[in-house]
Structure formats: C-alpha cells, structure tokens
Amino acid sequence: MEKSIVDTIKTLIEGLVKQIVDEPNEINVEVSTSTKSVLVQIKSAKSDIGKIIGKRGRTIEALKVIATVVKNTQFLGDKKDVFIEIIEDEQSDFYKNKTF
C-alpha cells in the first residue's frame, strides 16, 4: 500500500528530530496539508528547541530542505510548499509558534 504525503513526511521528520534531541520521547510531530502547503508542527521538550532550530536556523532549514526533496521525489507533480513550525507551551514567548 502506498504511503500518503502526510505519513511519509511525518515519519521522516520524526525520525530525524528524535536523533538530534536529548529527550526523543517528548517529540510529537503533526503534519497537515492544504491545497498549497504541507505544514509540519513539531512539539518537543523546552530544552531541545534550540537543538531543533540550530545555529541561525540551520538545522530546521535543513529539515525543511530534506522534507521538500523527499516530497518532490516521491510525490511527483506535487507543488505544495513545506513549512515547519516549532510549537511550544504558553510559558515562553520567544519561540512560540515560529514558522521557518
């Protein structure tokens, strides 16, 4: 059975993010699609947010590039853009709902 774009991107991002954080059990990835975009929302432990974003956003940007490449190679003709958000609890305002 062929995997959907949501399942493919979720499995990919979840696997990659769990490899770079200290608390992989705290990772929760949700993926949704609309007519023009694929939205990936990552929830993690507060202490791991910096690791996911990386210096100057390099890590999260790399995740976005990898997700886009997989989408473009496995789902030919799909023109949706990929967006990644870090979702954090209400106690912190700095990284709250950042989109990259």
Jmol script that loads the backbone (N, CA, C; Angstrom):
load data "model"
ATOM      1  N   MET A   1       0.840  -1.179   0.000  1.00  0.00           N
ATOM      2  CA  MET A   1       0.000   0.000   0.000  1.00  0.00           C
ATOM      3  C   MET A   1       0.887   1.245   0.000  1.00  0.00           C
ATOM      4  N   GLU A   2       0.556   2.205  -0.807  1.00  0.00           N
ATOM      5  CA  GLU A   2       1.354   3.422  -0.955  1.00  0.00           C
ATOM      6  C   GLU A   2       1.095   4.381   0.199  1.00  0.00           C
ATOM      7  N   LYS A   3       2.179   4.938   0.752  1.00  0.00           N
ATOM      8  CA  LYS A   3       2.070   5.888   1.857  1.00  0.00           C
ATOM      9  C   LYS A   3       1.660   7.255   1.328  1.00  0.00           C
ATOM     10  N   SER A   4       0.890   7.961   2.137  1.00  0.00           N
ATOM     11  CA  SER A   4       0.485   9.310   1.764  1.00  0.00           C
ATOM     12  C   SER A   4       1.615  10.287   2.058  1.00  0.00           C
ATOM     13  N   ILE A   5       1.482  11.486   1.537  1.00  0.00           N
ATOM     14  CA  ILE A   5       2.487  12.513   1.763  1.00  0.00           C
ATOM     15  C   ILE A   5       2.580  12.850   3.254  1.00  0.00           C
ATOM     16  N   VAL A   6       1.449  12.849   3.949  1.00  0.00           N
ATOM     17  CA  VAL A   6       1.431  13.154   5.383  1.00  0.00           C
ATOM     18  C   VAL A   6       2.213  12.097   6.153  1.00  0.00           C
ATOM     19  N   ASP A   7       1.948  10.820   5.883  1.00  0.00           N
ATOM     20  CA  ASP A   7       2.648   9.738   6.583  1.00  0.00           C
ATOM     21  C   ASP A   7       4.140   9.749   6.280  1.00  0.00           C
ATOM     22  N   THR A   8       4.497   9.971   5.031  1.00  0.00           N
ATOM     23  CA  THR A   8       5.899   9.972   4.625  1.00  0.00           C
ATOM     24  C   THR A   8       6.673  11.088   5.312  1.00  0.00           C
ATOM     25  N   ILE A   9       6.154  12.302   5.261  1.00  0.00           N
ATOM     26  CA  ILE A   9       6.836  13.458   5.863  1.00  0.00           C
ATOM     27  C   ILE A   9       6.890  13.312   7.383  1.00  0.00           C
ATOM     28  N   LYS A  10       5.799  12.835   7.994  1.00  0.00           N
ATOM     29  CA  LYS A  10       5.781  12.667   9.447  1.00  0.00           C
ATOM     30  C   LYS A  10       6.843  11.668   9.887  1.00  0.00           C
ATOM     31  N   THR A  11       6.917  10.526   9.235  1.00  0.00           N
ATOM     32  CA  THR A  11       7.907   9.509   9.585  1.00  0.00           C
ATOM     33  C   THR A  11       9.325  10.039   9.413  1.00  0.00           C
ATOM     34  N   LEU A  12       9.564  10.744   8.327  1.00  0.00           N
ATOM     35  CA  LEU A  12      10.887  11.304   8.045  1.00  0.00           C
ATOM     36  C   LEU A  12      11.314  12.311   9.107  1.00  0.00           C
ATOM     37  N   ILE A  13      10.505  13.331   9.337  1.00  0.00           N
ATOM     38  CA  ILE A  13      10.855  14.402  10.278  1.00  0.00           C
ATOM     39  C   ILE A  13      10.956  13.866  11.703  1.00  0.00           C
ATOM     40  N   GLU A  14      10.016  13.022  12.094  1.00  0.00           N
ATOM     41  CA  GLU A  14      10.040  12.464  13.441  1.00  0.00           C
ATOM     42  C   GLU A  14      11.325  11.667  13.677  1.00  0.00           C
ATOM     43  N   GLY A  15      11.706  10.853  12.719  1.00  0.00           N
ATOM     44  CA  GLY A  15      12.926  10.063  12.847  1.00  0.00           C
ATOM     45  C   GLY A  15      14.171  10.920  12.936  1.00  0.00           C
ATOM     46  N   LEU A  16      14.261  11.944  12.102  1.00  0.00           N
ATOM     47  CA  LEU A  16      15.426  12.822  12.118  1.00  0.00           C
ATOM     48  C   LEU A  16      15.514  13.632  13.406  1.00  0.00           C
ATOM     49  N   VAL A  17      14.403  14.208  13.820  1.00  0.00           N
ATOM     50  CA  VAL A  17      14.402  15.056  15.017  1.00  0.00           C
ATOM     51  C   VAL A  17      14.739  14.233  16.261  1.00  0.00           C
ATOM     52  N   LYS A  18      14.215  13.020  16.359  1.00  0.00           N
ATOM     53  CA  LYS A  18      14.493  12.178  17.522  1.00  0.00           C
ATOM     54  C   LYS A  18      15.977  11.834  17.635  1.00  0.00           C
ATOM     55  N   GLN A  19      16.696  11.872  16.526  1.00  0.00           N
ATOM     56  CA  GLN A  19      18.129  11.578  16.549  1.00  0.00           C
ATOM     57  C   GLN A  19      18.965  12.736  17.094  1.00  0.00           C
ATOM     58  N   ILE A  20      18.444  13.957  17.059  1.00  0.00           N
ATOM     59  CA  ILE A  20      19.261  15.102  17.453  1.00  0.00           C
ATOM     60  C   ILE A  20      18.920  15.684  18.825  1.00  0.00           C
ATOM     61  N   VAL A  21      17.841  15.224  19.442  1.00  0.00           N
ATOM     62  CA  VAL A  21      17.432  15.793  20.729  1.00  0.00           C
ATOM     63  C   VAL A  21      17.855  14.905  21.896  1.00  0.00           C
ATOM     64  N   ASP A  22      17.827  15.480  23.095  1.00  0.00           N
ATOM     65  CA  ASP A  22      18.162  14.732  24.306  1.00  0.00           C
ATOM     66  C   ASP A  22      16.982  13.926  24.827  1.00  0.00           C
ATOM     67  N   GLU A  23      15.772  14.394  24.550  1.00  0.00           N
ATOM     68  CA  GLU A  23      14.569  13.726  25.042  1.00  0.00           C
ATOM     69  C   GLU A  23      13.671  13.315  23.874  1.00  0.00           C
ATOM     70  N   PRO A  24      14.031  12.227  23.175  1.00  0.00           N
ATOM     71  CA  PRO A  24      13.257  11.824  21.996  1.00  0.00           C
ATOM     72  C   PRO A  24      11.825  11.395  22.310  1.00  0.00           C
ATOM     73  N   ASN A  25      11.562  10.969  23.529  1.00  0.00           N
ATOM     74  CA  ASN A  25      10.199  10.569  23.884  1.00  0.00           C
ATOM     75  C   ASN A  25       9.241  11.750  23.966  1.00  0.00           C
ATOM     76  N   GLU A  26       9.779  12.956  24.068  1.00  0.00           N
ATOM     77  CA  GLU A  26       8.959  14.165  24.143  1.00  0.00           C
ATOM     78  C   GLU A  26       8.580  14.713  22.763  1.00  0.00           C
ATOM     79  N   ILE A  27       9.115  14.130  21.706  1.00  0.00           N
ATOM     80  CA  ILE A  27       8.867  14.627  20.354  1.00  0.00           C
ATOM     81  C   ILE A  27       7.491  14.182  19.869  1.00  0.00           C
ATOM     82  N   ASN A  28       6.739  15.133  19.357  1.00  0.00           N
ATOM     83  CA  ASN A  28       5.441  14.853  18.741  1.00  0.00           C
ATOM     84  C   ASN A  28       5.382  15.649  17.442  1.00  0.00           C
ATOM     85  N   VAL A  29       5.195  14.962  16.335  1.00  0.00           N
ATOM     86  CA  VAL A  29       5.156  15.610  15.025  1.00  0.00           C
ATOM     87  C   VAL A  29       3.764  15.441  14.437  1.00  0.00           C
ATOM     88  N   GLU A  30       3.178  16.551  14.018  1.00  0.00           N
ATOM     89  CA  GLU A  30       1.881  16.550  13.339  1.00  0.00           C
ATOM     90  C   GLU A  30       2.085  17.152  11.955  1.00  0.00           C
ATOM     91  N   VAL A  31       1.500  16.527  10.944  1.00  0.00           N
ATOM     92  CA  VAL A  31       1.623  17.018   9.573  1.00  0.00           C
ATOM     93  C   VAL A  31       0.227  17.180   8.999  1.00  0.00           C
ATOM     94  N   SER A  32      -0.008  18.319   8.375  1.00  0.00           N
ATOM     95  CA  SER A  32      -1.284  18.562   7.710  1.00  0.00           C
ATOM     96  C   SER A  32      -1.017  19.173   6.341  1.00  0.00           C
ATOM     97  N   THR A  33      -1.970  19.022   5.461  1.00  0.00           N
ATOM     98  CA  THR A  33      -1.816  19.586   4.121  1.00  0.00           C
ATOM     99  C   THR A  33      -3.013  20.459   3.776  1.00  0.00           C
ATOM    100  N   SER A  34      -2.744  21.418   2.926  1.00  0.00           N
ATOM    101  CA  SER A  34      -3.805  22.227   2.343  1.00  0.00           C
ATOM    102  C   SER A  34      -3.580  22.205   0.840  1.00  0.00           C
ATOM    103  N   THR A  35      -4.289  23.013   0.116  1.00  0.00           N
ATOM    104  CA  THR A  35      -4.139  22.994  -1.341  1.00  0.00           C
ATOM    105  C   THR A  35      -2.771  23.477  -1.795  1.00  0.00           C
ATOM    106  N   LYS A  36      -2.105  24.321  -0.980  1.00  0.00           N
ATOM    107  CA  LYS A  36      -0.822  24.881  -1.403  1.00  0.00           C
ATOM    108  C   LYS A  36       0.340  24.592  -0.469  1.00  0.00           C
ATOM    109  N   SER A  37       0.108  23.890   0.641  1.00  0.00           N
ATOM    110  CA  SER A  37       1.217  23.706   1.578  1.00  0.00           C
ATOM    111  C   SER A  37       1.129  22.401   2.365  1.00  0.00           C
ATOM    112  N   VAL A  38       2.295  22.024   2.857  1.00  0.00           N
ATOM    113  CA  VAL A  38       2.421  20.932   3.811  1.00  0.00           C
ATOM    114  C   VAL A  38       2.966  21.582   5.077  1.00  0.00           C
ATOM    115  N   LEU A  39       2.225  21.487   6.178  1.00  0.00           N
ATOM    116  CA  LEU A  39       2.624  22.110   7.436  1.00  0.00           C
ATOM    117  C   LEU A  39       3.054  21.026   8.410  1.00  0.00           C
ATOM    118  N   VAL A  40       4.298  21.140   8.871  1.00  0.00           N
ATOM    119  CA  VAL A  40       4.852  20.206   9.850  1.00  0.00           C
ATOM    120  C   VAL A  40       4.963  20.952  11.174  1.00  0.00           C
ATOM    121  N   GLN A  41       4.325  20.434  12.215  1.00  0.00           N
ATOM    122  CA  GLN A  41       4.381  21.045  13.539  1.00  0.00           C
ATOM    123  C   GLN A  41       5.114  20.099  14.472  1.00  0.00           C
ATOM    124  N   ILE A  42       6.162  20.614  15.104  1.00  0.00           N
ATOM    125  CA  ILE A  42       6.988  19.804  15.995  1.00  0.00           C
ATOM    126  C   ILE A  42       6.828  20.318  17.419  1.00  0.00           C
ATOM    127  N   LYS A  43       6.449  19.423  18.313  1.00  0.00           N
ATOM    128  CA  LYS A  43       6.402  19.733  19.738  1.00  0.00           C
ATOM    129  C   LYS A  43       7.532  18.966  20.390  1.00  0.00           C
ATOM    130  N   SER A  44       8.274  19.640  21.274  1.00  0.00           N
ATOM    131  CA  SER A  44       9.400  18.984  21.938  1.00  0.00           C
ATOM    132  C   SER A  44       9.552  19.515  23.353  1.00  0.00           C
ATOM    133  N   ALA A  45      10.473  18.907  24.077  1.00  0.00           N
ATOM    134  CA  ALA A  45      10.821  19.429  25.395  1.00  0.00           C
ATOM    135  C   ALA A  45      11.435  20.813  25.207  1.00  0.00           C
ATOM    136  N   LYS A  46      11.193  21.684  26.149  1.00  0.00           N
ATOM    137  CA  LYS A  46      11.695  23.060  26.066  1.00  0.00           C
ATOM    138  C   LYS A  46      13.209  23.099  25.880  1.00  0.00           C
ATOM    139  N   SER A  47      13.914  22.184  26.541  1.00  0.00           N
ATOM    140  CA  SER A  47      15.380  22.175  26.465  1.00  0.00           C
ATOM    141  C   SER A  47      15.908  21.741  25.094  1.00  0.00           C
ATOM    142  N   ASP A  48      15.071  21.140  24.262  1.00  0.00           N
ATOM    143  CA  ASP A  48      15.511  20.646  22.952  1.00  0.00           C
ATOM    144  C   ASP A  48      15.187  21.582  21.789  1.00  0.00           C
ATOM    145  N   ILE A  49      14.474  22.646  22.047  1.00  0.00           N
ATOM    146  CA  ILE A  49      14.063  23.537  20.964  1.00  0.00           C
ATOM    147  C   ILE A  49      15.272  24.121  20.233  1.00  0.00           C
ATOM    148  N   GLY A  50      16.278  24.545  20.978  1.00  0.00           N
ATOM    149  CA  GLY A  50      17.477  25.106  20.355  1.00  0.00           C
ATOM    150  C   GLY A  50      18.196  24.112  19.474  1.00  0.00           C
ATOM    151  N   LYS A  51      18.192  22.849  19.859  1.00  0.00           N
ATOM    152  CA  LYS A  51      18.831  21.817  19.039  1.00  0.00           C
ATOM    153  C   LYS A  51      18.082  21.608  17.736  1.00  0.00           C
ATOM    154  N   ILE A  52      16.769  21.687  17.771  1.00  0.00           N
ATOM    155  CA  ILE A  52      15.970  21.509  16.556  1.00  0.00           C
ATOM    156  C   ILE A  52      16.164  22.692  15.613  1.00  0.00           C
ATOM    157  N   ILE A  53      16.213  23.885  16.169  1.00  0.00           N
ATOM    158  CA  ILE A  53      16.384  25.079  15.333  1.00  0.00           C
ATOM    159  C   ILE A  53      17.822  25.178  14.833  1.00  0.00           C
ATOM    160  N   GLY A  54      18.783  24.958  15.704  1.00  0.00           N
ATOM    161  CA  GLY A  54      20.192  25.033  15.309  1.00  0.00           C
ATOM    162  C   GLY A  54      20.688  26.464  15.237  1.00  0.00           C
ATOM    163  N   LYS A  55      22.002  26.608  15.062  1.00  0.00           N
ATOM    164  CA  LYS A  55      22.585  27.950  14.944  1.00  0.00           C
ATOM    165  C   LYS A  55      22.058  28.630  13.696  1.00  0.00           C
ATOM    166  N   ARG A  56      21.523  29.827  13.923  1.00  0.00           N
ATOM    167  CA  ARG A  56      20.963  30.643  12.845  1.00  0.00           C
ATOM    168  C   ARG A  56      19.911  29.906  12.023  1.00  0.00           C
ATOM    169  N   GLY A  57      19.242  28.931  12.638  1.00  0.00           N
ATOM    170  CA  GLY A  57      18.170  28.204  11.962  1.00  0.00           C
ATOM    171  C   GLY A  57      18.630  27.173  10.953  1.00  0.00           C
ATOM    172  N   ARG A  58      19.900  26.816  11.004  1.00  0.00           N
ATOM    173  CA  ARG A  58      20.443  25.898  10.003  1.00  0.00           C
ATOM    174  C   ARG A  58      19.844  24.505  10.082  1.00  0.00           C
ATOM    175  N   THR A  59      19.646  23.985  11.286  1.00  0.00           N
ATOM    176  CA  THR A  59      19.122  22.624  11.425  1.00  0.00           C
ATOM    177  C   THR A  59      17.690  22.534  10.928  1.00  0.00           C
ATOM    178  N   ILE A  60      16.847  23.462  11.353  1.00  0.00           N
ATOM    179  CA  ILE A  60      15.448  23.409  10.930  1.00  0.00           C
ATOM    180  C   ILE A  60      15.328  23.683   9.423  1.00  0.00           C
ATOM    181  N   GLU A  61      16.188  24.520   8.905  1.00  0.00           N
ATOM    182  CA  GLU A  61      16.179  24.772   7.464  1.00  0.00           C
ATOM    183  C   GLU A  61      16.595  23.515   6.701  1.00  0.00           C
ATOM    184  N   ALA A  62      17.570  22.776   7.243  1.00  0.00           N
ATOM    185  CA  ALA A  62      17.991  21.518   6.622  1.00  0.00           C
ATOM    186  C   ALA A  62      16.855  20.495   6.650  1.00  0.00           C
ATOM    187  N   LEU A  63      16.113  20.439   7.750  1.00  0.00           N
ATOM    188  CA  LEU A  63      14.954  19.543   7.828  1.00  0.00           C
ATOM    189  C   LEU A  63      13.922  19.896   6.760  1.00  0.00           C
ATOM    190  N   LYS A  64      13.719  21.189   6.557  1.00  0.00           N
ATOM    191  CA  LYS A  64      12.773  21.644   5.542  1.00  0.00           C
ATOM    192  C   LYS A  64      13.246  21.242   4.143  1.00  0.00           C
ATOM    193  N   VAL A  65      14.534  21.397   3.867  1.00  0.00           N
ATOM    194  CA  VAL A  65      15.085  21.023   2.557  1.00  0.00           C
ATOM    195  C   VAL A  65      14.941  19.523   2.330  1.00  0.00           C
ATOM    196  N   ILE A  66      15.277  18.722   3.335  1.00  0.00           N
ATOM    197  CA  ILE A  66      15.165  17.265   3.198  1.00  0.00           C
ATOM    198  C   ILE A  66      13.711  16.857   2.962  1.00  0.00           C
ATOM    199  N   ALA A  67      12.785  17.439   3.727  1.00  0.00           N
ATOM    200  CA  ALA A  67      11.362  17.125   3.551  1.00  0.00           C
ATOM    201  C   ALA A  67      10.886  17.516   2.156  1.00  0.00           C
ATOM    202  N   THR A  68      11.348  18.649   1.661  1.00  0.00           N
ATOM    203  CA  THR A  68      10.968  19.099   0.314  1.00  0.00           C
ATOM    204  C   THR A  68      11.515  18.160  -0.755  1.00  0.00           C
ATOM    205  N   VAL A  69      12.761  17.725  -0.600  1.00  0.00           N
ATOM    206  CA  VAL A  69      13.364  16.816  -1.572  1.00  0.00           C
ATOM    207  C   VAL A  69      12.609  15.489  -1.595  1.00  0.00           C
ATOM    208  N   VAL A  70      12.293  14.955  -0.430  1.00  0.00           N
ATOM    209  CA  VAL A  70      11.545  13.692  -0.374  1.00  0.00           C
ATOM    210  C   VAL A  70      10.163  13.868  -1.002  1.00  0.00           C
ATOM    211  N   LYS A  71       9.497  14.961  -0.687  1.00  0.00           N
ATOM    212  CA  LYS A  71       8.182  15.231  -1.280  1.00  0.00           C
ATOM    213  C   LYS A  71       8.271  15.318  -2.792  1.00  0.00           C
ATOM    214  N   ASN A  72       9.277  16.022  -3.287  1.00  0.00           N
ATOM    215  CA  ASN A  72       9.407  16.208  -4.739  1.00  0.00           C
ATOM    216  C   ASN A  72       9.802  14.935  -5.474  1.00  0.00           C
ATOM    217  N   THR A  73      10.521  14.028  -4.816  1.00  0.00           N
ATOM    218  CA  THR A  73      10.940  12.800  -5.497  1.00  0.00           C
ATOM    219  C   THR A  73       9.915  11.678  -5.364  1.00  0.00           C
ATOM    220  N   GLN A  74       9.200  11.632  -4.248  1.00  0.00           N
ATOM    221  CA  GLN A  74       8.231  10.552  -4.064  1.00  0.00           C
ATOM    222  C   GLN A  74       6.817  10.920  -4.479  1.00  0.00           C
ATOM    223  N   PHE A  75       6.546  12.191  -4.608  1.00  0.00           N
ATOM    224  CA  PHE A  75       5.215  12.641  -4.998  1.00  0.00           C
ATOM    225  C   PHE A  75       5.365  13.610  -6.171  1.00  0.00           C
ATOM    226  N   LEU A  76       5.729  13.070  -7.307  1.00  0.00           N
ATOM    227  CA  LEU A  76       5.983  13.877  -8.498  1.00  0.00           C
ATOM    228  C   LEU A  76       4.749  14.696  -8.857  1.00  0.00           C
ATOM    229  N   GLY A  77       4.969  15.930  -9.233  1.00  0.00           N
ATOM    230  CA  GLY A  77       3.878  16.805  -9.626  1.00  0.00           C
ATOM    231  C   GLY A  77       3.218  17.532  -8.472  1.00  0.00           C
ATOM    232  N   ASP A  78       3.579  17.210  -7.247  1.00  0.00           N
ATOM    233  CA  ASP A  78       3.010  17.898  -6.093  1.00  0.00           C
ATOM    234  C   ASP A  78       3.740  19.222  -5.918  1.00  0.00           C
ATOM    235  N   LYS A  79       3.037  20.313  -6.030  1.00  0.00           N
ATOM    236  CA  LYS A  79       3.653  21.649  -5.990  1.00  0.00           C
ATOM    237  C   LYS A  79       3.531  22.336  -4.634  1.00  0.00           C
ATOM    238  N   LYS A  80       3.138  21.596  -3.607  1.00  0.00           N
ATOM    239  CA  LYS A  80       2.971  22.211  -2.289  1.00  0.00           C
ATOM    240  C   LYS A  80       4.316  22.629  -1.701  1.00  0.00           C
ATOM    241  N   ASP A  81       4.310  23.746  -0.961  1.00  0.00           N
ATOM    242  CA  ASP A  81       5.482  24.198  -0.216  1.00  0.00           C
ATOM    243  C   ASP A  81       5.472  23.540   1.160  1.00  0.00           C
ATOM    244  N   VAL A  82       6.655  23.299   1.712  1.00  0.00           N
ATOM    245  CA  VAL A  82       6.779  22.698   3.038  1.00  0.00           C
ATOM    246  C   VAL A  82       7.121  23.786   4.053  1.00  0.00           C
ATOM    247  N   PHE A  83       6.383  23.813   5.154  1.00  0.00           N
ATOM    248  CA  PHE A  83       6.636  24.744   6.254  1.00  0.00           C
ATOM    249  C   PHE A  83       6.794  23.935   7.529  1.00  0.00           C
ATOM    250  N   ILE A  84       7.742  24.338   8.378  1.00  0.00           N
ATOM    251  CA  ILE A  84       7.962  23.662   9.650  1.00  0.00           C
ATOM    252  C   ILE A  84       7.784  24.662  10.778  1.00  0.00           C
ATOM    253  N   GLU A  85       6.967  24.286  11.763  1.00  0.00           N
ATOM    254  CA  GLU A  85       6.731  25.119  12.943  1.00  0.00           C
ATOM    255  C   GLU A  85       7.203  24.386  14.178  1.00  0.00           C
ATOM    256  N   ILE A  86       7.760  25.143  15.110  1.00  0.00           N
ATOM    257  CA  ILE A  86       8.067  24.623  16.437  1.00  0.00           C
ATOM    258  C   ILE A  86       6.946  25.107  17.344  1.00  0.00           C
ATOM    259  N   ILE A  87       6.251  24.181  17.963  1.00  0.00           N
ATOM    260  CA  ILE A  87       5.154  24.529  18.860  1.00  0.00           C
ATOM    261  C   ILE A  87       5.645  24.355  20.290  1.00  0.00           C
ATOM    262  N   GLU A  88       5.539  25.423  21.068  1.00  0.00           N
ATOM    263  CA  GLU A  88       5.976  25.376  22.461  1.00  0.00           C
ATOM    264  C   GLU A  88       4.823  25.776  23.362  1.00  0.00           C
ATOM    265  N   ASP A  89       4.904  25.406  24.614  1.00  0.00           N
ATOM    266  CA  ASP A  89       3.854  25.748  25.559  1.00  0.00           C
ATOM    267  C   ASP A  89       3.777  27.257  25.776  1.00  0.00           C
ATOM    268  N   GLU A  90       2.751  27.681  26.464  1.00  0.00           N
ATOM    269  CA  GLU A  90       2.479  29.105  26.642  1.00  0.00           C
ATOM    270  C   GLU A  90       3.443  29.821  27.575  1.00  0.00           C
ATOM    271  N   GLN A  91       4.321  29.113  28.281  1.00  0.00           N
ATOM    272  CA  GLN A  91       5.198  29.765  29.238  1.00  0.00           C
ATOM    273  C   GLN A  91       6.319  30.567  28.597  1.00  0.00           C
ATOM    274  N   SER A  92       6.625  30.317  27.353  1.00  0.00           N
ATOM    275  CA  SER A  92       7.713  31.043  26.706  1.00  0.00           C
ATOM    276  C   SER A  92       7.184  31.794  25.494  1.00  0.00           C
ATOM    277  N   ASP A  93       7.576  33.036  25.343  1.00  0.00           N
ATOM    278  CA  ASP A  93       7.113  33.835  24.217  1.00  0.00           C
ATOM    279  C   ASP A  93       8.114  33.871  23.065  1.00  0.00           C
ATOM    280  N   PHE A  94       9.364  33.549  23.318  1.00  0.00           N
ATOM    281  CA  PHE A  94      10.398  33.739  22.304  1.00  0.00           C
ATOM    282  C   PHE A  94      10.235  32.836  21.092  1.00  0.00           C
ATOM    283  N   TYR A  95      10.062  31.533  21.301  1.00  0.00           N
ATOM    284  CA  TYR A  95       9.961  30.608  20.176  1.00  0.00           C
ATOM    285  C   TYR A  95       8.529  30.186  19.874  1.00  0.00           C
ATOM    286  N   LYS A  96       7.580  30.818  20.499  1.00  0.00           N
ATOM    287  CA  LYS A  96       6.189  30.398  20.370  1.00  0.00           C
ATOM    288  C   LYS A  96       5.720  30.466  18.922  1.00  0.00           C
ATOM    289  N   ASN A  97       5.307  29.332  18.421  1.00  0.00           N
ATOM    290  CA  ASN A  97       4.734  29.210  17.077  1.00  0.00           C
ATOM    291  C   ASN A  97       5.596  29.856  15.991  1.00  0.00           C
ATOM    292  N   LYS A  98       6.883  29.583  16.022  1.00  0.00           N
ATOM    293  CA  LYS A  98       7.800  30.083  14.988  1.00  0.00           C
ATOM    294  C   LYS A  98       7.637  29.232  13.737  1.00  0.00           C
ATOM    295  N   THR A  99       7.562  29.872  12.596  1.00  0.00           N
ATOM    296  CA  THR A  99       7.483  29.173  11.312  1.00  0.00           C
ATOM    297  C   THR A  99       8.762  29.438  10.538  1.00  0.00           C
ATOM    298  N   PHE A 100       9.333  28.393   9.964  1.00  0.00           N
ATOM    299  CA  PHE A 100      10.567  28.521   9.197  1.00  0.00           C
ATOM    300  C   PHE A 100      10.356  28.017   7.790  1.00  0.00           C
TER     301      PHE A 100
END
end "model"
wireframe off; spacefill off
backbone 0.3
color backbone group
